[in-house]
């Protein structure tokens, strides 16, 4: 649908956040007039180049450019929120399949689906914990900041491991549409989590360097 209106980009941004309310992008120091959208987009593109899946990173985050601006904290927080949304959808997808598989003839497929759902549920909890930590993050340049970002990195790493483990049980399951769908979706979710972790790592490194520089002054 094309909206012929000079404020349409702002309207679409509002609509996107209304339909996808997971990322929290509030900041007391935010001034919407300090950064142009093009600069914000460039910032996201450059930041995403440090991830394993830069094209996916940029595609999933560029729609948030007006809110992210050039703030690495907002960028990491948004990426974590996007990965949480993906993991939630994956958990729901596997849950539905597992209920159907309980009435099927292949116990190996049913067991693999239940294990995958458990792993994805753990991943959702860990990513949610990371997002909550990012929401109450203190300013860089303090020991508390390094501790909080350590928690974020640990939980995101654990979530990535759980997502990788999700499909382990399918090695003994015969090839078919269900196995293909689960493995492909799980692989896609892992990419979002990997990108979010990379952006969190980058922000943590910048904040730690600030702390070290202040100590050396």
WOTAMO-V907742 format. One record per residue. N is the residue number from 1. RES is the residue in one small letter. SS is DSSP state (@ for helix, = for strand, . for the rest). Layout:
n->N res->RES ss->SS
n->N res->RES ss->SS
//
This chain:
n->1 res->x ss->.
n->2 res->x ss->.
n->3 res->x ss->.
n->4 res->x ss->.
n->5 res->x ss->.
n->6 res->x ss->.
n->7 res->x ss->.
n->8 res->x ss->@
n->9 res->x ss->@
n->10 res->x ss->@
n->11 res->x ss->@
n->12 res->x ss->@
n->13 res->x ss->@
n->14 res->x ss->@
n->15 res->x ss->@
n->16 res->x ss->@
n->17 res->x ss->@
n->18 res->x ss->@
n->19 res->x ss->@
n->20 res->x ss->.
n->21 res->x ss->.
n->22 res->x ss->.
n->23 res->x ss->.
n->24 res->x ss->.
n->25 res->x ss->.
n->26 res->x ss->.
n->27 res->x ss->.
n->28 res->x ss->.
n->29 res->x ss->.
n->30 res->x ss->.
n->31 res->x ss->.
n->32 res->x ss->.
n->33 res->x ss->.
n->34 res->x ss->.
n->35 res->x ss->.
n->36 res->x ss->.
n->37 res->x ss->@
n->38 res->x ss->@
n->39 res->x ss->@
n->40 res->x ss->@
n->41 res->x ss->@
n->42 res->x ss->@
n->43 res->x ss->@
n->44 res->x ss->@
n->45 res->x ss->@
n->46 res->x ss->@
n->47 res->x ss->@
n->48 res->x ss->@
n->49 res->x ss->.
n->50 res->x ss->.
n->51 res->x ss->.
n->52 res->x ss->.
n->53 res->x ss->.
n->54 res->x ss->@
n->55 res->x ss->@
n->56 res->x ss->@
n->57 res->x ss->@
n->58 res->x ss->@
n->59 res->x ss->@
n->60 res->x ss->@
n->61 res->x ss->@
n->62 res->x ss->@
n->63 res->x ss->@
n->64 res->x ss->@
n->65 res->x ss->@
n->66 res->x ss->@
n->67 res->x ss->@
n->68 res->x ss->@
n->69 res->x ss->.
n->70 res->x ss->.
n->71 res->x ss->.
n->72 res->x ss->@
n->73 res->x ss->@
n->74 res->x ss->@
n->75 res->x ss->@
n->76 res->x ss->@
n->77 res->x ss->@
n->78 res->x ss->@
n->79 res->x ss->@
n->80 res->x ss->@
n->81 res->x ss->@
n->82 res->x ss->@
n->83 res->x ss->@
n->84 res->x ss->@
n->85 res->x ss->@
n->86 res->x ss->@
n->87 res->x ss->@
n->88 res->x ss->@
n->89 res->x ss->@
n->90 res->x ss->@
n->91 res->x ss->@
n->92 res->x ss->@
n->93 res->x ss->@
n->94 res->x ss->@
n->95 res->x ss->@
n->96 res->x ss->@
n->97 res->x ss->@
n->98 res->x ss->@
n->99 res->x ss->@
n->100 res->x ss->@
n->101 res->x ss->@
n->102 res->x ss->.
n->103 res->x ss->.
n->104 res->x ss->.
n->105 res->x ss->.
n->106 res->x ss->.
n->107 res->x ss->@
n->108 res->x ss->@
n->109 res->x ss->@
n->110 res->x ss->@
n->111 res->x ss->@
n->112 res->x ss->@
n->113 res->x ss->@
n->114 res->x ss->@
n->115 res->x ss->@
n->116 res->x ss->@
n->117 res->x ss->@
n->118 res->x ss->@
n->119 res->x ss->@
n->120 res->x ss->@
n->121 res->x ss->@
n->122 res->x ss->@
n->123 res->x ss->@
n->124 res->x ss->@
n->125 res->x ss->@
n->126 res->x ss->@
n->127 res->x ss->@
n->128 res->x ss->@
n->129 res->x ss->@
n->130 res->x ss->@
n->131 res->x ss->@
n->132 res->x ss->@
n->133 res->x ss->@
n->134 res->x ss->@
n->135 res->x ss->@
n->136 res->x ss->.
n->137 res->x ss->.
n->138 res->x ss->.
n->139 res->x ss->.
n->140 res->x ss->.
n->141 res->x ss->.
n->142 res->x ss->.
n->143 res->x ss->@
n->144 res->x ss->@
n->145 res->x ss->@
n->146 res->x ss->@
n->147 res->x ss->@
n->148 res->x ss->@
n->149 res->x ss->@
n->150 res->x ss->@
n->151 res->x ss->@
n->152 res->x ss->@
n->153 res->x ss->@
n->154 res->x ss->@
n->155 res->x ss->@
n->156 res->x ss->@
n->157 res->x ss->@
n->158 res->x ss->@
n->159 res->x ss->@
n->160 res->x ss->@
n->161 res->x ss->@
n->162 res->x ss->@
n->163 res->x ss->@
n->164 res->x ss->@
n->165 res->x ss->@
n->166 res->x ss->.
n->167 res->x ss->.
n->168 res->x ss->@
n->169 res->x ss->@
n->170 res->x ss->@
n->171 res->x ss->@
n->172 res->x ss->@
n->173 res->x ss->.
n->174 res->x ss->.
n->175 res->x ss->.
n->176 res->x ss->.
n->177 res->x ss->@
n->178 res->x ss->@
n->179 res->x ss->@
n->180 res->x ss->@
n->181 res->x ss->@
n->182 res->x ss->@
n->183 res->x ss->@
n->184 res->x ss->@
n->185 res->x ss->@
n->186 res->x ss->@
n->187 res->x ss->@
n->188 res->x ss->@
n->189 res->x ss->@
n->190 res->x ss->@
n->191 res->x ss->@
n->192 res->x ss->@
n->193 res->x ss->@
n->194 res->x ss->@
n->195 res->x ss->@
n->196 res->x ss->@
n->197 res->x ss->@
n->198 res->x ss->@
n->199 res->x ss->@
n->200 res->x ss->@
n->201 res->x ss->@
n->202 res->x ss->@
n->203 res->x ss->@
n->204 res->x ss->@
n->205 res->x ss->@
n->206 res->x ss->@
n->207 res->x ss->@
n->208 res->x ss->@
n->209 res->x ss->@
n->210 res->x ss->@
n->211 res->x ss->@
n->212 res->x ss->@
n->213 res->x ss->@
n->214 res->x ss->@
n->215 res->x ss->@
n->216 res->x ss->@
n->217 res->x ss->.
//
